[in-house]
């Protein structure tokens, strides 16, 4: 039976109480602050630049992401794919071509290199659809959310991993992402960030991993020890049972992470692995570092960490917690410079910087937050590749607090009759409002509570309208109707200007018939001519 010893703001041998927690050792490195160029081990081995210098395209479906990969001149032609809206099983299909090898049940980066996938604005969402890298090199994934990817139940994707890498993968930078599940293996989920079968030079930075049984692994078994050179920094792990990460062999560096509510165990160094653990903040957690569930021991070097209400179990033949003292058992050097925030400020810094939709903000290495300078200019995006009709979505659309960034067409001349009018609709997603479509602001949106819905502009007296401009995103086919009589005035696809014979009415209704993700409308503008 395990015996726990609670550490609650008290001093023990070799440990000094600091600011409501416990600091272990002192920081050793203090170099230049991070920017939004690859950091950590992803900056080594030639560096990680993704699709920098290549064509930039915009995609609103999984099929369009695959098409962008497949339409390149070669498997290593650089490309930046800007992703907008919600990507799910309903809008993702397998695409074939000479420069790709895709699949229908996940976003597949197989046998490719020099690719950046980046969420637009507040970030894109991959809903129940994982991202998989195999035989890939020089890949960047940034500003996206990947959630509820399952290996059992329905729908299935990517073996239950939010992001998974395997089989000769080199130089990957995953930055400012949110990876989340809704339970553990019994609920059908696996790891949030997994690497196996020869994956090296990877950095996970400024990201949130939460609500999962398993944070992630490096190596699928005690003999799969060729995975190495992984950096985890400025991430938040919250409500995770174990594997933050599980490290089998190889070298990993964890610094300035916030570990909150690790329920069973945390960093699990096994099978000869070496973990460098610097200036992290461990809070309300259990057995945050050690070798667990095996007698194949790993090692660690620790410095500057804070333990805030951490409990430790008794040691046994196959369970070796590093605490309470968390003394180093090896020494680890890394080939890059890095800045170390003081551990006590890590929760505050990470609350402002980690995850998708945080504006790619970073720490300055001195406990202050700053905007990250752009590493290189990218070309203006081209239109997303045309795609075949996608199969109907197998899961409901995600309800956004703010919709995807919408393109704003030139407004017709004249007065926007929607300003000051009323608005209603069929339903509204959480965080959105009917009135947002007539407030003259493209930063606020309405979304239906699902993939389709109605939004209406209404007047107290009959008003003549002959032109409408819809500013929105992810809208497929639509109908524009006289809201009082039900007569269809115009039907079509997409957003932008819509003209029709001048009609006098008191209510004008725009019906979203199909969508390619989470549909949203920022402005429903109406004009007399």
SEBAKOL-309620 format. One record per residue (C-alpha): residue number from 1; residue in three letters; x, y, z. Coordinates in Angstrom, 3 decimals, decimal comma, always signed. Layout:
<NUM ALA <X Y Z>>
...
***
This chain:
<1 UNK <+0,000 +0,000 +0,000>>
<2 UNK <+1,312 +3,446 -0,874>>
<3 UNK <+2,078 +5,862 +1,948>>
<4 UNK <+1,808 +9,602 +1,096>>
<5 UNK <+3,711 +12,454 +2,666>>
<6 UNK <+2,245 +15,916 +2,065>>
<7 UNK <+4,536 +18,865 +1,422>>
<8 UNK <+2,630 +21,989 +2,392>>
<9 UNK <+4,758 +25,118 +2,530>>
<10 UNK <+7,224 +23,596 +4,992>>
<11 UNK <+11,001 +23,373 +4,806>>
<12 UNK <+12,702 +20,001 +4,444>>
<13 UNK <+16,367 +19,086 +4,042>>
<14 UNK <+17,849 +20,930 +1,067>>
<15 UNK <+14,554 +22,677 +0,262>>
<16 UNK <+13,749 +26,333 +0,923>>
<17 UNK <+10,205 +27,686 +1,282>>
<18 UNK <+9,511 +30,418 -1,266>>
<19 UNK <+6,324 +32,411 -1,864>>
<20 UNK <+3,728 +29,824 -0,921>>
<21 UNK <+5,614 +26,897 -2,463>>
<22 UNK <+8,900 +25,032 -2,198>>
<23 UNK <+11,896 +25,863 -4,394>>
<24 UNK <+14,414 +23,145 -5,149>>
<25 UNK <+17,924 +24,291 -6,030>>
<26 UNK <+18,809 +27,369 -8,079>>
<27 UNK <+18,503 +28,186 -11,797>>
<28 UNK <+21,665 +27,635 -13,794>>
<29 UNK <+21,039 +29,210 -17,216>>
<30 UNK <+19,780 +32,673 -18,100>>
<31 UNK <+20,012 +33,372 -21,812>>
<32 UNK <+18,023 +35,271 -24,420>>
<33 UNK <+14,232 +35,351 -24,201>>
<34 UNK <+12,080 +33,159 -26,402>>
<35 UNK <+10,537 +34,489 -29,610>>
<36 UNK <+8,171 +32,909 -32,073>>
<37 UNK <+10,977 +31,153 -33,842>>
<38 UNK <+11,573 +27,562 -32,856>>
<39 UNK <+13,124 +27,121 -29,428>>
<40 UNK <+14,551 +24,216 -27,467>>
<41 UNK <+15,618 +21,058 -29,245>>
<42 UNK <+13,557 +22,034 -32,317>>
<43 UNK <+16,113 +24,798 -32,879>>
<44 UNK <+18,936 +22,235 -33,110>>
<45 UNK <+19,778 +19,738 -35,874>>
<46 UNK <+19,506 +22,445 -38,541>>
<47 UNK <+16,504 +24,192 -36,962>>
<48 UNK <+12,761 +24,122 -37,595>>
<49 UNK <+11,247 +26,663 -39,988>>
<50 UNK <+8,213 +24,796 -41,327>>
<51 UNK <+6,835 +26,259 -44,538>>
<52 UNK <+8,622 +29,615 -44,263>>
<53 UNK <+9,290 +31,099 -47,685>>
<54 UNK <+6,640 +28,997 -49,388>>
<55 UNK <+3,127 +29,680 -50,616>>
<56 UNK <+0,504 +30,595 -48,007>>
<57 UNK <-2,996 +29,161 -48,463>>
<58 UNK <-6,186 +29,358 -46,398>>
<59 UNK <-8,157 +26,205 -45,517>>
<60 UNK <-11,524 +25,858 -43,785>>
<61 UNK <-11,896 +22,064 -44,093>>
<62 UNK <-9,701 +19,049 -43,501>>
<63 UNK <-10,053 +18,154 -47,163>>
<64 UNK <-8,618 +21,539 -48,126>>
<65 UNK <-5,635 +20,972 -45,820>>
<66 UNK <-4,951 +17,669 -47,562>>
<67 UNK <-5,447 +19,247 -50,990>>
<68 UNK <-2,947 +21,969 -50,166>>
<69 UNK <-0,367 +19,295 -49,339>>
<70 UNK <-1,181 +17,246 -52,421>>
<71 UNK <-1,020 +20,148 -54,889>>
<72 UNK <+2,570 +21,068 -54,051>>
<73 UNK <+5,226 +20,487 -56,688>>
<74 UNK <+7,051 +18,007 -54,442>>
<75 UNK <+6,853 +16,477 -50,962>>
<76 UNK <+9,376 +19,036 -49,680>>
<77 UNK <+7,954 +22,177 -51,324>>
<78 UNK <+7,473 +24,689 -48,469>>
<79 UNK <+3,886 +25,659 -47,644>>
<80 UNK <+2,070 +27,579 -44,902>>
<81 UNK <-1,520 +26,410 -44,402>>
<82 UNK <-3,633 +28,912 -42,473>>
<83 UNK <-6,580 +27,087 -40,929>>
<84 UNK <-9,859 +28,795 -40,083>>
<85 UNK <-12,919 +27,477 -38,273>>
<86 UNK <-13,635 +23,914 -37,161>>
<87 UNK <-12,083 +20,886 -38,834>>
<88 UNK <-13,933 +17,615 -38,214>>
<89 UNK <-14,784 +14,236 -39,718>>
<90 UNK <-17,608 +15,782 -41,710>>
<91 UNK <-15,308 +18,013 -43,749>>
<92 UNK <-12,219 +15,801 -43,985>>
<93 UNK <-11,599 +13,278 -46,765>>
<94 UNK <-8,599 +11,425 -48,156>>
<95 UNK <-6,888 +13,214 -51,048>>
<96 UNK <-4,328 +11,649 -53,365>>
<97 UNK <-1,379 +13,168 -55,175>>
<98 UNK <+2,344 +12,833 -55,830>>
<99 UNK <+3,313 +15,109 -52,912>>
<100 UNK <+1,113 +13,659 -50,158>>
<101 UNK <-0,173 +10,512 -48,476>>
<102 UNK <-3,344 +11,440 -46,605>>
<103 UNK <-6,163 +9,694 -44,741>>
<104 UNK <-9,853 +10,310 -44,145>>
<105 UNK <-9,903 +9,943 -40,359>>
<106 UNK <-7,109 +12,352 -39,378>>
<107 UNK <-4,959 +15,184 -40,666>>
<108 UNK <-2,084 +13,206 -42,132>>
<109 UNK <+1,434 +14,599 -42,577>>
<110 UNK <+3,113 +11,484 -43,928>>
<111 UNK <+6,289 +11,506 -45,971>>
<112 UNK <+6,318 +15,308 -46,175>>
<113 UNK <+8,538 +18,154 -45,008>>
<114 UNK <+8,627 +21,951 -44,737>>
<115 UNK <+5,011 +22,457 -43,642>>
<116 UNK <+3,399 +24,959 -41,278>>
<117 UNK <-0,186 +24,545 -40,054>>
<118 UNK <-1,321 +27,642 -38,168>>
<119 UNK <-4,719 +28,684 -36,847>>
<120 UNK <-6,081 +32,043 -37,963>>
<121 UNK <-6,874 +34,734 -35,401>>
<122 UNK <-8,131 +33,149 -32,194>>
<123 UNK <-7,179 +29,730 -33,553>>
<124 UNK <-8,731 +26,824 -35,433>>
<125 UNK <-10,309 +23,764 -33,811>>
<126 UNK <-9,756 +20,136 -34,794>>
<127 UNK <-12,844 +18,533 -33,278>>
<128 UNK <-12,491 +14,768 -32,664>>
<129 UNK <-9,871 +14,707 -35,428>>
<130 UNK <-6,206 +14,113 -34,601>>
<131 UNK <-3,034 +15,317 -36,318>>
<132 UNK <-0,578 +12,575 -37,297>>
<133 UNK <+3,065 +12,891 -38,391>>
<134 UNK <+4,934 +9,959 -39,923>>
<135 UNK <+8,255 +10,043 -41,804>>
<136 UNK <+8,064 +13,833 -41,653>>
<137 UNK <+10,586 +16,616 -41,139>>
<138 UNK <+10,583 +20,360 -40,433>>
<139 UNK <+6,959 +20,751 -39,349>>
<140 UNK <+5,323 +23,572 -37,350>>
<141 UNK <+1,853 +23,348 -35,780>>
<142 UNK <+0,717 +26,552 -34,107>>
<143 UNK <-2,372 +28,266 -32,643>>
<144 UNK <-4,826 +25,368 -32,921>>
<145 UNK <-7,033 +23,379 -30,550>>
<146 UNK <-7,268 +19,594 -30,899>>
<147 UNK <-9,910 +17,990 -28,727>>
<148 UNK <-11,718 +14,756 -27,911>>
<149 UNK <-9,829 +12,436 -30,264>>
<150 UNK <-10,901 +8,826 -29,643>>
<151 UNK <-9,430 +5,354 -30,110>>
<152 UNK <-12,638 +3,599 -29,053>>
<153 UNK <-16,250 +4,619 -29,386>>
<154 UNK <-17,165 +6,956 -32,218>>
<155 UNK <-15,831 +8,636 -34,245>>
<156 UNK <-12,336 +7,114 -34,257>>
<157 UNK <-9,196 +9,058 -35,158>>
<158 UNK <-5,413 +8,810 -34,863>>
<159 UNK <-5,387 +5,985 -32,323>>
<160 UNK <-6,882 +8,356 -29,773>>
<161 UNK <-3,931 +10,799 -29,836>>
<162 UNK <-4,545 +14,527 -30,242>>
<163 UNK <-1,110 +14,892 -31,869>>
<164 UNK <+0,888 +11,755 -32,606>>
<165 UNK <+4,296 +11,279 -34,251>>
<166 UNK <+6,042 +8,095 -35,309>>
<167 UNK <+8,611 +6,520 -37,607>>
<168 UNK <+11,573 +8,777 -38,392>>
<169 UNK <+10,240 +12,225 -37,542>>
<170 UNK <+12,696 +15,107 -37,168>>
<171 UNK <+12,451 +18,764 -36,175>>
<172 UNK <+8,900 +19,516 -35,109>>
<173 UNK <+7,764 +22,626 -33,253>>
<174 UNK <+4,283 +22,578 -31,690>>
<175 UNK <+3,522 +25,970 -30,190>>
<176 UNK <+0,571 +27,780 -28,605>>
<177 UNK <-1,822 +24,862 -28,986>>
<178 UNK <-4,576 +23,526 -26,742>>
<179 UNK <-4,831 +19,737 -26,489>>
<180 UNK <-7,704 +18,319 -24,481>>
<181 UNK <-9,801 +15,227 -23,887>>
<182 UNK <-12,868 +14,474 -21,799>>
<183 UNK <-11,554 +11,569 -19,769>>
<184 UNK <-9,154 +8,657 -19,889>>
<185 UNK <-8,752 +5,332 -21,660>>
<186 UNK <-12,052 +3,968 -20,347>>
<187 UNK <-13,811 +6,881 -22,054>>
<188 UNK <-12,037 +6,125 -25,343>>
<189 UNK <-9,126 +8,605 -25,232>>
<190 UNK <-5,371 +7,991 -25,346>>
<191 UNK <-2,458 +10,464 -25,264>>
<192 UNK <-2,497 +14,173 -25,984>>
<193 UNK <+1,069 +14,387 -27,332>>
<194 UNK <+2,716 +11,062 -28,234>>
<195 UNK <+6,034 +10,204 -29,912>>
<196 UNK <+7,383 +6,757 -30,814>>
<197 UNK <+9,635 +4,833 -33,207>>
<198 UNK <+12,492 +7,288 -33,845>>
<199 UNK <+11,182 +10,804 -33,210>>
<200 UNK <+13,803 +13,455 -32,411>>
<201 UNK <+14,305 +17,220 -32,066>>
<202 UNK <+10,831 +18,249 -30,969>>
<203 UNK <+9,658 +21,233 -28,907>>
<204 UNK <+6,251 +21,704 -27,283>>
<205 UNK <+5,923 +25,281 -26,045>>
<206 UNK <+3,308 +27,679 -24,663>>
<207 UNK <+0,572 +25,049 -24,830>>
<208 UNK <-2,251 +23,718 -22,647>>
<209 UNK <-2,827 +19,988 -22,095>>
<210 UNK <-5,834 +19,127 -19,945>>
<211 UNK <-8,580 +16,756 -18,842>>
<212 UNK <-6,945 +13,526 -19,984>>
<213 UNK <-5,814 +10,268 -18,462>>
<214 UNK <-2,514 +10,520 -20,338>>
<215 UNK <-0,501 +13,613 -21,138>>
<216 UNK <+1,864 +11,949 -23,582>>
<217 UNK <+4,671 +9,474 -24,088>>
<218 UNK <+8,126 +9,367 -25,635>>
<219 UNK <+8,650 +5,736 -26,633>>
<220 UNK <+5,968 +3,060 -26,903>>
<221 UNK <+7,801 +0,391 -24,855>>
<222 UNK <+10,930 -0,154 -22,755>>
<223 UNK <+12,773 -1,156 -25,945>>
<224 UNK <+11,622 +1,858 -27,992>>
<225 UNK <+14,363 +4,145 -26,671>>
<226 UNK <+15,521 +5,881 -29,863>>
<227 UNK <+13,200 +8,838 -29,344>>
<228 UNK <+15,110 +11,774 -27,902>>
<229 UNK <+15,904 +15,473 -27,713>>
<230 UNK <+12,494 +16,780 -26,673>>
<231 UNK <+11,845 +20,163 -25,006>>
<232 UNK <+8,717 +21,070 -23,057>>
<233 UNK <+8,560 +24,673 -21,890>>
<234 UNK <+5,938 +27,175 -20,756>>
<235 UNK <+3,138 +24,609 -20,947>>
<236 UNK <+0,246 +24,019 -18,582>>
<237 UNK <-0,701 +20,450 -17,708>>
<238 UNK <-4,025 +20,416 -15,864>>
<239 UNK <-6,135 +17,530 -14,559>>
<240 UNK <-3,942 +14,805 -16,048>>
<241 UNK <-3,686 +11,351 -14,461>>
<242 UNK <-0,142 +10,513 -15,630>>
<243 UNK <+2,502 +10,779 -18,388>>
<244 UNK <+3,570 +14,422 -18,313>>
<245 UNK <+5,421 +12,892 -20,103>>
<246 UNK <+6,309 +9,193 -19,881>>
<247 UNK <+9,917 +9,246 -21,105>>
<248 UNK <+11,510 +5,945 -22,186>>
<249 UNK <+15,178 +6,459 -22,978>>
<250 UNK <+16,484 +9,603 -24,592>>
<251 UNK <+16,900 +13,127 -23,259>>
<252 UNK <+14,149 +15,629 -22,481>>
<253 UNK <+14,172 +19,127 -21,022>>
<254 UNK <+11,225 +20,464 -19,037>>
<255 UNK <+11,395 +24,086 -17,923>>
<256 UNK <+8,949 +26,769 -16,802>>
<257 UNK <+5,900 +24,499 -17,002>>
<258 UNK <+2,901 +24,690 -14,669>>
<259 UNK <+1,709 +21,261 -13,543>>
<260 UNK <-1,689 +21,485 -11,846>>
<261 UNK <-3,646 +18,502 -10,536>>
<262 UNK <-1,498 +15,605 -11,698>>
<263 UNK <-3,684 +12,928 -10,180>>
<264 UNK <-1,485 +9,801 -10,142>>
<265 UNK <+2,025 +10,643 -11,354>>
<266 UNK <+3,836 +13,222 -13,456>>
<267 UNK <+7,184 +13,142 -15,263>>
<268 UNK <+7,965 +9,422 -15,543>>
<269 UNK <+11,628 +8,886 -16,482>>
<270 UNK <+12,210 +5,228 -17,382>>
<271 UNK <+14,512 +2,857 -19,238>>
<272 UNK <+17,660 +4,970 -18,959>>
<273 UNK <+16,000 +8,268 -19,845>>
<274 UNK <+17,473 +11,573 -18,705>>
<275 UNK <+15,112 +14,401 -17,745>>
<276 UNK <+16,348 +17,943 -17,129>>
<277 UNK <+13,711 +19,586 -14,913>>
<278 UNK <+14,212 +23,334 -14,347>>
<279 UNK <+12,099 +26,063 -12,709>>
<280 UNK <+8,720 +24,352 -13,000>>
<281 UNK <+5,736 +24,966 -10,717>>
<282 UNK <+4,060 +21,783 -9,429>>
<283 UNK <+0,731 +22,387 -7,688>>
<284 UNK <-1,942 +20,225 -6,018>>
<285 UNK <-0,343 +17,110 -7,480>>
<286 UNK <+1,000 +13,665 -6,607>>
<287 UNK <+4,361 +12,019 -7,378>>
<288 UNK <+5,350 +14,672 -9,898>>
<289 UNK <+8,726 +13,135 -10,831>>
<290 UNK <+10,282 +9,684 -10,656>>
<291 UNK <+10,293 +6,211 -12,197>>
<292 UNK <+6,842 +4,658 -11,984>>
<293 UNK <+5,253 +1,280 -12,821>>
<294 UNK <+8,567 -0,372 -13,796>>
<295 UNK <+11,947 -1,416 -12,433>>
<296 UNK <+13,680 -0,008 -15,555>>
<297 UNK <+14,928 +3,179 -13,939>>
<298 UNK <+15,438 +6,571 -15,507>>
<299 UNK <+17,282 +9,602 -14,129>>
<300 UNK <+16,786 +13,344 -13,668>>
<301 UNK <+18,550 +16,610 -12,996>>
<302 UNK <+16,490 +19,146 -11,047>>
<303 UNK <+16,895 +22,837 -10,342>>
<304 UNK <+14,750 +25,769 -9,204>>
<305 UNK <+11,385 +23,964 -9,043>>
<306 UNK <+8,494 +24,922 -6,759>>
<307 UNK <+6,357 +22,290 -5,018>>
<308 UNK <+3,016 +23,646 -3,828>>
<309 UNK <+0,903 +21,024 -2,050>>
<310 UNK <+2,603 +18,012 -3,634>>
<311 UNK <+2,233 +14,554 -2,072>>
<312 UNK <+4,630 +11,631 -2,389>>
<313 UNK <+4,057 +7,891 -2,186>>
<314 UNK <+6,351 +5,334 -0,567>>
<315 UNK <+9,044 +3,734 -2,710>>
<316 UNK <+8,849 +0,139 -3,914>>
<317 UNK <+10,591 -2,093 -6,447>>
<318 UNK <+8,583 -0,654 -9,353>>
<319 UNK <+7,686 +2,740 -7,922>>
<320 UNK <+10,438 +5,257 -7,219>>
<321 UNK <+9,233 +8,831 -6,583>>
<322 UNK <+11,935 +11,510 -6,670>>
<323 UNK <+10,512 +13,380 -3,671>>
<324 UNK <+10,301 +14,795 -1,177>>
<325 UNK <+13,833 +16,130 -1,812>>
<326 UNK <+13,771 +15,732 -5,614>>
<327 UNK <+17,553 +15,448 -5,646>>
<328 UNK <+19,338 +15,106 -8,977>>
<329 UNK <+20,493 +11,645 -10,060>>
<330 UNK <+22,295 +12,643 -13,281>>
<331 UNK <+23,553 +15,679 -15,174>>
<332 UNK <+22,164 +16,837 -18,518>>
<333 UNK <+23,462 +19,416 -20,981>>
<334 UNK <+21,492 +20,886 -23,880>>
<335 UNK <+22,854 +22,413 -27,120>>
<336 UNK <+20,798 +25,617 -26,994>>
<337 UNK <+20,450 +28,724 -24,848>>
<338 UNK <+17,227 +29,444 -23,016>>
<339 UNK <+15,755 +31,955 -20,574>>
<340 UNK <+14,468 +30,795 -17,196>>
<341 UNK <+11,588 +32,581 -15,529>>
<342 UNK <+11,664 +32,288 -11,758>>
<343 UNK <+9,443 +29,323 -10,914>>
<344 UNK <+7,252 +31,368 -8,561>>
<345 UNK <+5,964 +33,510 -11,455>>
<346 UNK <+5,363 +30,625 -13,867>>
<347 UNK <+1,590 +30,211 -13,204>>
<348 UNK <+1,002 +33,912 -13,874>>
<349 UNK <+3,092 +33,944 -17,050>>
<350 UNK <+1,495 +30,795 -18,423>>
<351 UNK <-2,034 +32,024 -17,699>>
<352 UNK <-1,358 +34,875 -20,128>>
<353 UNK <+0,583 +33,032 -22,811>>
<354 UNK <-0,229 +29,317 -23,081>>
<355 UNK <-2,712 +27,763 -25,477>>
<356 UNK <-4,412 +28,684 -28,726>>
<357 UNK <-5,962 +32,125 -29,036>>
<358 UNK <-3,489 +33,941 -26,779>>
<359 UNK <-1,953 +36,037 -29,543>>
<360 UNK <+1,308 +34,038 -29,584>>
<361 UNK <+2,452 +35,977 -26,524>>
<362 UNK <+5,609 +34,755 -24,808>>
<363 UNK <+7,676 +35,371 -21,711>>
<364 UNK <+10,647 +37,716 -21,845>>
<365 UNK <+12,542 +35,370 -19,523>>
<366 UNK <+12,127 +37,810 -16,634>>
<367 UNK <+8,533 +36,988 -15,629>>
<368 UNK <+7,015 +39,564 -17,989>>
<369 UNK <+4,852 +38,865 -21,042>>
<370 UNK <+5,557 +40,264 -24,471>>
<371 UNK <+4,319 +39,856 -28,029>>
<372 UNK <+6,563 +37,576 -30,036>>
<373 UNK <+8,171 +39,230 -33,079>>
<374 UNK <+7,533 +37,575 -36,419>>
<375 UNK <+10,340 +35,309 -37,549>>
<376 UNK <+9,775 +35,951 -41,251>>
<377 UNK <+7,269 +37,510 -43,576>>
<378 UNK <+4,809 +35,216 -45,282>>
<379 UNK <+3,088 +35,679 -48,580>>
<380 UNK <-0,556 +36,714 -48,703>>
<381 UNK <-2,786 +33,639 -48,596>>
<382 UNK <-4,340 +32,342 -51,764>>
<383 UNK <-7,852 +30,969 -51,831>>
<384 UNK <-8,239 +27,532 -50,334>>
<385 UNK <-8,106 +24,736 -52,915>>
<386 UNK <-11,481 +23,742 -54,267>>
<387 UNK <-12,731 +20,557 -52,693>>
<388 UNK <-15,216 +17,860 -53,415>>
<389 UNK <-18,397 +17,974 -51,344>>
<390 UNK <-17,653 +16,694 -47,856>>
<391 UNK <-19,710 +14,060 -46,164>>
<392 UNK <-22,120 +15,296 -43,480>>
<393 UNK <-20,570 +16,021 -40,106>>
<394 UNK <-20,698 +13,180 -37,618>>
<395 UNK <-20,390 +15,532 -34,656>>
<396 UNK <-22,011 +18,830 -33,757>>
<397 UNK <-20,144 +22,015 -34,548>>
<398 UNK <-18,203 +23,695 -31,788>>
<399 UNK <-19,768 +26,789 -30,239>>
<400 UNK <-17,244 +29,626 -30,417>>
<401 UNK <-16,965 +32,561 -28,065>>
<402 UNK <-15,793 +34,529 -31,054>>
<403 UNK <-16,086 +33,292 -34,585>>
<404 UNK <-13,305 +32,639 -37,056>>
<405 UNK <-11,720 +35,651 -38,684>>
<406 UNK <-14,038 +36,768 -41,469>>
<407 UNK <-13,053 +38,428 -44,719>>
<408 UNK <-14,707 +41,810 -45,091>>
<409 UNK <-15,919 +42,681 -48,619>>
<410 UNK <-16,204 +46,319 -49,694>>
<411 UNK <-19,472 +47,786 -48,401>>
<412 UNK <-21,967 +49,116 -50,956>>
<413 UNK <-22,500 +52,849 -51,011>>
<414 UNK <-25,427 +54,148 -48,996>>
<415 UNK <-26,758 +53,608 -45,496>>
<416 UNK <-26,567 +50,237 -43,797>>
<417 UNK <-30,229 +49,777 -42,852>>
<418 UNK <-29,371 +47,089 -40,287>>
<419 UNK <-27,874 +49,646 -37,900>>
<420 UNK <-30,621 +50,480 -35,410>>
<421 UNK <-32,892 +47,664 -36,620>>
<422 UNK <-33,834 +44,567 -34,628>>
<423 UNK <-32,430 +41,066 -34,962>>
<424 UNK <-33,480 +37,546 -34,048>>
<425 UNK <-32,717 +34,011 -35,118>>
<426 UNK <-33,309 +30,299 -34,753>>
<427 UNK <-30,635 +29,707 -32,087>>
<428 UNK <-27,378 +31,162 -30,840>>
<429 UNK <-24,190 +29,484 -29,715>>
<430 UNK <-22,724 +30,268 -26,321>>
<431 UNK <-20,885 +33,585 -26,287>>
<432 UNK <-22,614 +34,919 -29,409>>
<433 UNK <-25,599 +37,230 -29,906>>
<434 UNK <-28,180 +38,022 -32,589>>
<435 UNK <-27,436 +41,718 -32,136>>
<436 UNK <-23,796 +41,225 -33,098>>
<437 UNK <-24,755 +41,063 -36,791>>
<438 UNK <-26,033 +44,660 -36,782>>
<439 UNK <-23,572 +46,435 -34,482>>
<440 UNK <-21,162 +47,565 -37,202>>
<441 UNK <-18,307 +45,554 -35,665>>
<442 UNK <-16,625 +42,633 -37,394>>
<443 UNK <-15,001 +41,504 -34,135>>
<444 UNK <-18,341 +40,284 -32,708>>
<445 UNK <-20,322 +37,440 -34,248>>
<446 UNK <-23,440 +35,323 -34,172>>
<447 UNK <-23,253 +31,573 -34,644>>
<448 UNK <-26,126 +29,096 -34,589>>
<449 UNK <-26,139 +26,325 -32,025>>
<450 UNK <-25,178 +23,803 -34,678>>
<451 UNK <-24,092 +23,662 -38,314>>
<452 UNK <-27,176 +25,418 -39,751>>
<453 UNK <-29,570 +28,153 -38,660>>
<454 UNK <-31,413 +31,407 -39,359>>
<455 UNK <-30,551 +35,021 -38,592>>
<456 UNK <-32,954 +37,887 -39,322>>
<457 UNK <-32,945 +41,676 -39,507>>
<458 UNK <-36,331 +43,231 -38,755>>
<459 UNK <-37,871 +46,700 -38,920>>
<460 UNK <-40,955 +48,193 -37,295>>
<461 UNK <-42,181 +49,523 -40,656>>
<462 UNK <-41,867 +48,234 -44,216>>
<463 UNK <-38,370 +48,898 -45,580>>
<464 UNK <-37,167 +48,559 -49,170>>
<465 UNK <-34,042 +46,400 -49,554>>
<466 UNK <-32,267 +45,304 -52,737>>
<467 UNK <-28,770 +44,458 -51,572>>
<468 UNK <-27,247 +42,513 -48,666>>
<469 UNK <-23,637 +42,021 -47,615>>
<470 UNK <-22,823 +39,048 -45,393>>
<471 UNK <-19,519 +39,174 -43,513>>
<472 UNK <-18,908 +35,713 -42,112>>
<473 UNK <-17,014 +32,446 -42,208>>
<474 UNK <-17,567 +28,742 -42,922>>
<475 UNK <-20,901 +29,306 -44,671>>
<476 UNK <-21,758 +26,855 -47,430>>
<477 UNK <-25,126 +27,182 -49,143>>
<478 UNK <-27,704 +29,750 -48,076>>
<479 UNK <-31,179 +31,115 -48,758>>
<480 UNK <-32,224 +34,749 -48,366>>
<481 UNK <-35,951 +34,993 -47,651>>
<482 UNK <-38,662 +37,526 -46,969>>
<483 UNK <-39,057 +36,749 -43,286>>
<484 UNK <-42,731 +37,675 -43,259>>
<485 UNK <-43,915 +35,729 -46,317>>
<486 UNK <-41,221 +33,047 -46,603>>
<487 UNK <-40,562 +33,911 -50,260>>
<488 UNK <-37,010 +33,085 -51,382>>
<489 UNK <-35,299 +36,218 -52,689>>
<490 UNK <-31,913 +34,652 -53,489>>
<491 UNK <-29,966 +31,445 -52,909>>
<492 UNK <-26,292 +30,713 -53,344>>
<493 UNK <-23,073 +29,799 -51,532>>
<494 UNK <-20,525 +31,610 -49,403>>
<495 UNK <-20,482 +35,188 -48,172>>
<496 UNK <-20,191 +38,659 -49,673>>
<497 UNK <-22,590 +40,867 -51,631>>
<498 UNK <-26,053 +39,549 -52,566>>
<499 UNK <-28,345 +41,492 -54,901>>
<500 UNK <-32,016 +40,856 -55,705>>
<501 UNK <-35,039 +42,810 -56,982>>
<502 UNK <-35,962 +45,624 -54,581>>
<503 UNK <-38,455 +44,308 -52,035>>
<504 UNK <-40,419 +46,110 -49,327>>
<505 UNK <-40,486 +44,025 -46,146>>
<506 UNK <-40,352 +44,136 -42,365>>
<507 UNK <-38,133 +41,099 -41,850>>
<508 UNK <-35,245 +39,693 -43,901>>
<509 UNK <-33,957 +36,208 -43,038>>
<510 UNK <-30,629 +34,638 -43,992>>
<511 UNK <-30,704 +30,833 -43,668>>
<512 UNK <-27,474 +28,828 -43,483>>
<513 UNK <-28,301 +25,547 -45,222>>
<514 UNK <-24,841 +23,941 -45,063>>
<515 UNK <-21,485 +24,836 -43,525>>
<516 UNK <-17,874 +23,690 -43,686>>
<517 UNK <-17,235 +24,060 -39,975>>
<518 UNK <-18,642 +26,309 -37,283>>
<519 UNK <-20,537 +28,981 -39,251>>
<520 UNK <-20,469 +32,560 -38,038>>
<521 UNK <-21,762 +35,928 -39,210>>
<522 UNK <-20,117 +39,133 -38,049>>
<523 UNK <-22,281 +41,544 -40,065>>
<524 UNK <-25,639 +41,228 -41,878>>
<525 UNK <-25,665 +44,529 -43,770>>
<526 UNK <-28,741 +45,677 -45,706>>
<527 UNK <-29,043 +48,442 -48,311>>
<528 UNK <-31,817 +50,049 -50,330>>
<529 UNK <-29,666 +50,080 -53,471>>
***
